[in-house]
Amino acid sequence: MMLNKLFGSNKIIPSNHEPYFRSLLSANHKTVYDTLVTGIKACQDKIQIANTAKKDLLAIFVSILKDYPIIFYTTKYQWTTTTSSPTMLFEPEYLYDKNTIKKYTDTIQNYLKNFDRAKNMNDYEKELFVHDYCLKNFTYDYNFSESSYSAHGLVLYKTAVCEGIAEFTKLALDYLGVPCLVVYGRGTDPTGKSKTESHAWNIVEIGGKTYHLDVTYDMTTKDKRNRYDYFNLTDTDIKKDHIIEDKVPTCNTTTDNYLSKNNMIVNKLSELDAHLTKHLRTGNKTVMFKLLNERFSNKLVDNILEIATQTYLNIYKGSVSASAIYNSNQMVFEIEFKDSGNRYLKSSSNSKIE
């Protein structure tokens, strides 16, 4: 299933459903691209193409791998050319023999049937289903195994690094008919390390709008529960800890941002009490929110915990301790309350926390 063509701002251009990164190539390079896709899928050892500059050939090859994560079985190539010839030979270096490639490809295709239950959902729900499935069933591979850099490694071993996770996310969303790109760049580790390193994530299109989706970062935050810090971000938000190196669609709306859509946005610190009160009265002992218009500091965390403790005590009797897990880059906080066991409401409500 191919990706709807996305280009320019965040609009869909009606087309022949051309793969996105192919759409950025010149006409001559598209011809080379198509020839290579056909040859690589057939596991040809030598593919004859038009004579192409070294830099352009690399760009074409990388575009193929981004458009087709199902081509997991080659990451390198060699070429032979002569200055007098209008053609050259492209020689992929395959990681496996032809039978193994077919076996692994069939394994991926069969695994994608796990998403059949989401086929009747709307596109946002499909995206959420894939995101949550990945967080529940996969882990980040801190051992950086060779298989972890592709979607097939994630399917086989249930662990991968960002590249494998982003490629699988695209495969799953493509399978469900949700347009999705794999994006390459750099990122600052959300677990607290300050270094910036190579990173891959996705851009999805929901309701005609495009968003950044980083399943890996939601998978590797300190909190082991499902996180949505990086679920449908704008360019402005993703750039707080990501550097975009690809030419990609503009993402400039928060309509289907998870935290915004689920009323988890707090515009300023003075509004935090009302947000916490609303969630605490429903019985939640863990409350998540994204705080806008504030700058992160340890003092801010102290203030948040002070407000959280007082808000809780305004509703319930007894004593309470509040702790915070936070993503300082995205200003997303998760407050967990632990009380003394006295659960009766102080307010006029007769309900109890179950």
C-alpha positions as CSV (number, residue, x, y, z in Angstrom):
1,M,0.0,0.0,0.0
2,M,1.5,3.3,-1.0
3,L,1.5,6.6,0.8
4,N,-0.7,9.5,-0.3
5,K,1.4,12.2,-1.7
6,L,2.2,15.0,0.8
7,F,4.0,18.1,-0.2
8,G,4.4,21.7,0.7
9,S,2.6,23.0,3.7
10,N,0.3,20.4,5.2
11,K,-1.9,19.7,2.3
12,I,-2.6,16.5,0.3
13,I,-2.0,16.8,-3.4
14,P,-4.4,14.5,-5.3
15,S,-2.1,12.2,-7.4
16,N,-1.4,8.6,-8.3
17,H,-0.5,7.9,-4.6
18,E,3.1,8.3,-5.4
19,P,5.5,7.5,-2.5
20,Y,6.5,10.7,-0.8
21,F,10.3,10.7,-1.2
22,R,10.0,9.5,-4.8
23,S,7.8,12.6,-5.4
24,L,10.8,14.8,-4.5
25,L,13.0,13.4,-7.2
26,S,13.5,14.7,-10.8
27,A,11.9,12.8,-13.6
28,N,15.2,11.1,-14.6
29,H,15.9,10.1,-11.0
30,K,12.3,8.7,-10.7
31,T,13.1,6.4,-13.6
32,V,16.3,5.2,-11.8
33,Y,14.3,4.8,-8.6
34,D,11.6,2.7,-10.2
35,T,14.1,0.4,-11.9
36,L,16.0,-0.1,-8.6
37,V,12.7,-0.9,-6.7
38,T,11.8,-3.5,-9.3
39,G,15.3,-5.0,-9.4
40,I,15.7,-5.1,-5.6
41,K,12.3,-6.6,-4.9
42,A,13.3,-9.4,-7.4
43,C,16.6,-9.8,-5.6
44,Q,18.6,-9.1,-8.8
45,D,22.4,-9.1,-8.3
46,K,23.0,-6.6,-11.0
47,I,20.6,-3.9,-12.1
48,Q,21.2,-1.7,-15.1
49,I,20.3,1.9,-14.7
50,A,21.1,5.2,-16.4
51,N,24.5,6.6,-15.5
52,T,23.9,8.6,-12.3
53,A,26.2,10.8,-10.2
54,K,27.4,9.2,-7.0
55,K,25.6,11.7,-4.7
56,D,22.4,11.4,-6.6
57,L,22.5,7.6,-6.6
58,L,22.8,7.6,-2.8
59,A,19.9,10.0,-2.5
60,I,17.7,7.8,-4.7
61,F,18.7,4.6,-2.7
62,V,17.9,6.3,0.6
63,S,14.6,7.5,-0.7
64,I,13.7,3.9,-1.7
65,L,14.5,2.6,1.8
66,K,12.4,5.4,3.4
67,D,9.4,4.8,1.1
68,Y,9.6,1.0,1.4
69,P,10.5,-0.3,4.9
70,I,9.6,-3.7,3.6
71,I,12.9,-3.6,1.7
72,F,14.8,-4.4,4.9
73,Y,17.3,-6.8,3.3
74,T,19.8,-4.4,1.7
75,T,21.5,-1.3,3.2
76,K,24.6,-1.1,0.9
77,Y,25.4,-1.3,-2.7
78,Q,28.3,-1.1,-5.2
79,W,28.2,0.2,-8.7
80,T,30.2,-0.1,-11.9
81,T,30.4,2.6,-14.6
82,T,32.5,3.9,-17.4
83,T,32.7,7.5,-18.6
84,S,31.8,6.5,-22.1
85,S,28.7,4.5,-21.3
86,P,25.2,6.0,-20.8
87,T,24.4,3.2,-18.3
88,M,25.9,1.7,-15.1
89,L,25.5,-1.4,-13.1
90,F,24.0,-1.2,-9.6
91,E,24.8,-4.1,-7.3
92,P,22.9,-4.4,-4.1
93,E,24.5,-6.1,-1.1
94,Y,21.8,-8.4,0.2
95,L,21.8,-9.4,3.9
96,Y,20.1,-12.7,3.3
97,D,19.6,-15.2,0.5
98,K,16.5,-15.1,-1.6
99,N,14.6,-17.8,0.3
100,T,15.3,-16.1,3.7
101,I,14.2,-12.7,2.3
102,K,10.9,-14.3,1.3
103,K,10.4,-16.0,4.6
104,Y,11.1,-12.8,6.6
105,T,8.9,-10.7,4.2
106,D,6.0,-13.2,4.7
107,T,6.5,-13.1,8.4
108,I,6.1,-9.3,8.4
109,Q,3.0,-9.4,6.2
110,N,1.4,-12.0,8.4
111,Y,2.3,-10.1,11.6
112,L,0.6,-7.0,10.2
113,K,-2.7,-8.9,10.5
114,N,-2.6,-8.1,14.2
115,F,-3.9,-4.7,13.1
116,D,-6.9,-6.0,11.3
117,R,-9.1,-5.3,14.4
118,A,-8.3,-1.5,13.8
119,K,-9.4,-1.5,10.1
120,N,-12.9,0.0,10.8
121,M,-11.5,2.7,13.1
122,N,-11.0,6.3,12.0
123,D,-7.5,7.4,11.1
124,Y,-6.8,9.0,14.5
125,E,-7.9,5.8,16.3
126,K,-5.8,3.7,14.0
127,E,-2.7,5.7,14.8
128,L,-3.5,5.5,18.5
129,F,-3.9,1.7,18.2
130,V,-0.6,1.3,16.5
131,H,1.2,3.6,19.0
132,D,-0.2,1.8,22.0
133,Y,0.4,-1.6,20.4
134,C,4.1,-0.8,20.0
135,L,4.4,0.5,23.6
136,K,2.7,-2.7,24.9
137,N,4.5,-5.3,22.8
138,F,7.9,-3.9,22.0
139,T,10.9,-2.5,23.8
140,Y,13.8,-0.3,22.9
141,D,17.0,-2.3,22.3
142,Y,19.7,-0.8,24.4
143,N,22.1,-3.5,23.2
144,F,21.9,-2.1,19.6
145,S,21.7,-5.5,18.0
146,E,22.3,-5.6,14.2
147,S,18.7,-6.8,13.6
148,S,17.3,-3.8,15.6
149,Y,17.7,-1.3,12.7
150,S,14.9,-2.6,10.6
151,A,11.2,-3.5,11.0
152,H,11.8,-7.2,10.4
153,G,14.1,-7.3,13.5
154,L,11.4,-5.7,15.6
155,V,8.8,-8.3,14.4
156,L,11.2,-11.2,15.0
157,Y,12.7,-10.2,18.4
158,K,10.2,-7.6,19.7
159,T,12.9,-5.1,20.3
160,A,14.6,-2.5,18.1
161,V,16.1,1.0,18.0
162,C,14.4,4.1,16.7
163,E,15.0,3.2,13.0
164,G,13.3,-0.2,13.3
165,I,10.5,1.2,15.4
166,A,9.8,4.1,12.9
167,E,9.9,1.7,9.9
168,F,7.5,-0.7,11.6
169,T,5.2,2.2,12.5
170,K,5.1,3.2,8.8
171,L,4.4,-0.4,7.7
172,A,1.5,-0.8,10.2
173,L,-0.1,2.6,9.3
174,D,0.4,2.0,5.6
175,Y,-1.4,-1.4,6.2
176,L,-4.3,0.5,7.8
177,G,-4.4,3.1,5.1
178,V,-3.0,6.0,7.2
179,P,-0.4,8.0,5.3
180,C,3.0,7.9,7.1
181,L,6.6,8.9,6.5
182,V,9.8,7.8,8.1
183,V,11.8,10.9,9.0
184,Y,15.5,11.1,9.7
185,G,17.4,13.6,11.8
186,R,18.8,14.0,15.3
187,G,17.3,14.0,18.7
188,T,18.1,14.7,22.4
189,D,17.5,11.7,24.5
190,P,14.2,12.2,26.5
191,T,15.4,10.0,29.4
192,G,17.6,12.8,30.7
193,K,20.8,12.5,28.7
194,S,21.9,15.7,27.1
195,K,23.6,14.4,24.1
196,T,22.1,14.6,20.6
197,E,22.3,11.6,18.3
198,S,21.0,10.2,15.1
199,H,17.3,9.5,15.3
200,A,14.3,8.4,13.2
201,W,10.6,9.0,13.8
202,N,7.4,9.5,11.7
203,I,5.1,12.1,10.2
204,V,1.5,11.0,9.9
205,E,-1.4,12.6,8.1
206,I,-4.7,12.7,10.0
207,G,-7.8,14.5,8.6
208,G,-5.7,16.3,6.0
209,K,-3.2,17.6,8.5
210,T,0.3,16.4,9.2
211,Y,1.9,15.7,12.6
212,H,5.1,14.4,14.1
213,L,4.8,11.0,15.8
214,D,7.8,9.6,17.8
215,V,6.8,6.2,19.1
216,T,10.4,5.6,20.3
217,Y,10.5,8.6,22.6
218,D,7.1,7.7,24.1
219,M,8.5,4.2,24.6
220,T,11.7,5.4,26.4
221,T,10.4,8.0,28.8
222,K,11.1,7.3,32.5
223,D,7.5,6.4,33.1
224,K,6.8,2.8,32.0
225,R,3.1,3.5,31.5
226,N,1.8,4.6,28.1
227,R,3.0,8.1,27.3
228,Y,1.8,10.5,24.6
229,D,4.4,13.3,24.9
230,Y,5.3,12.9,21.2
231,F,1.9,12.0,19.8
232,N,1.1,14.4,16.9
233,L,3.4,17.3,17.6
234,T,3.8,20.5,15.6
235,D,7.2,21.5,14.1
236,T,7.6,24.0,16.9
237,D,7.2,21.3,19.6
238,I,9.2,18.6,17.9
239,K,12.1,21.0,17.3
240,K,12.5,21.4,21.1
241,D,14.4,18.1,21.1
242,H,14.6,17.0,17.5
243,I,16.5,18.3,14.5
244,I,14.8,17.6,11.2
245,E,17.2,16.8,8.4
246,D,14.7,15.5,5.7
247,K,12.6,17.6,3.5
248,V,9.2,16.9,5.0
249,P,5.6,18.4,5.1
250,T,5.0,21.3,7.5
251,C,3.3,20.3,10.7
252,N,1.5,23.3,12.2
253,T,-1.7,22.3,13.9
254,T,-2.6,20.8,17.3
255,T,-6.1,19.5,16.3
256,D,-5.1,15.8,16.8
257,N,-2.4,16.2,19.3
258,Y,-3.1,13.6,21.9
259,L,-2.8,15.8,25.0
260,S,-4.7,18.6,23.4
261,K,-7.5,16.3,22.2
262,N,-7.8,14.8,25.7
263,N,-7.9,18.1,27.6
264,M,-4.4,17.7,29.1
265,I,-3.2,21.2,28.3
266,V,-2.6,23.6,31.1
267,N,-1.9,27.1,29.8
268,K,-0.3,28.5,32.9
269,L,0.6,27.5,36.4
270,S,-2.4,29.3,37.9
271,E,-4.7,27.0,36.0
272,L,-3.1,23.8,37.4
273,D,-5.4,23.5,40.4
274,A,-8.5,23.4,38.3
275,H,-7.0,20.7,36.0
276,L,-5.9,18.6,38.9
277,T,-9.2,19.0,40.7
278,K,-11.2,17.8,37.6
279,H,-9.1,14.6,37.3
280,L,-8.9,13.9,41.0
281,R,-12.7,14.1,41.4
282,T,-13.0,11.3,38.8
283,G,-10.9,9.0,41.0
284,N,-7.6,9.3,39.1
285,K,-4.5,9.0,41.3
286,T,-2.2,9.8,38.4
287,V,-2.7,13.1,36.4
288,M,-0.8,14.0,33.3
289,F,-0.6,17.5,31.6
290,K,1.4,19.6,29.3
291,L,2.3,23.0,30.8
292,L,2.5,26.0,28.4
293,N,3.9,29.4,28.9
294,E,6.3,28.4,31.6
295,R,10.1,27.7,31.6
296,F,11.3,24.5,33.1
297,S,13.3,24.7,36.4
298,N,13.6,22.7,39.6
299,K,11.8,25.5,41.3
300,L,8.9,25.0,38.9
301,V,8.7,21.3,39.8
302,D,8.6,22.2,43.4
303,N,5.8,24.7,42.8
304,I,3.8,22.1,40.8
305,L,4.2,19.5,43.6
306,E,3.1,22.1,46.2
307,I,0.0,23.0,44.2
308,A,-0.7,19.3,43.6
309,T,-0.5,18.4,47.3
310,Q,-2.7,21.3,48.3
311,T,-5.3,20.5,45.6
312,Y,-5.5,16.9,46.8
313,L,-5.9,17.9,50.4
314,N,-8.7,20.3,49.4
315,I,-10.7,17.3,48.1
316,Y,-9.7,14.5,50.4
317,K,-9.0,14.0,54.1
318,G,-5.7,12.5,55.4
319,S,-2.2,13.0,54.2
320,V,-0.8,12.6,50.8
321,S,2.6,12.5,49.0
322,A,2.9,13.7,45.4
323,S,5.7,12.8,43.0
324,A,6.4,14.0,39.5
325,I,7.8,12.4,36.4
326,Y,8.4,15.0,33.8
327,N,9.7,15.5,30.3
328,S,11.5,18.9,30.6
329,N,11.9,19.3,26.9
330,Q,8.2,19.0,26.1
331,M,7.0,20.3,29.5
332,V,4.9,17.2,30.0
333,F,4.3,16.3,33.7
334,E,2.8,13.2,35.3
335,I,1.8,13.6,39.0
336,E,1.2,10.5,41.1
337,F,-0.6,10.8,44.4
338,K,-0.2,8.4,47.3
339,D,-2.5,9.0,50.3
340,S,-2.7,7.6,53.8
341,G,-5.6,5.4,53.0
342,N,-8.4,7.8,54.2
343,R,-10.4,8.1,51.0
344,Y,-13.5,10.1,52.0
345,L,-14.2,13.2,50.1
346,K,-14.1,16.6,51.9
347,S,-16.4,18.1,49.3
348,S,-20.2,17.8,49.2
349,S,-20.0,14.9,46.7
350,N,-21.0,11.5,48.1
351,S,-18.8,9.5,45.6
352,K,-15.8,7.5,46.6
353,I,-12.7,6.5,44.7
354,E,-13.0,2.9,43.6
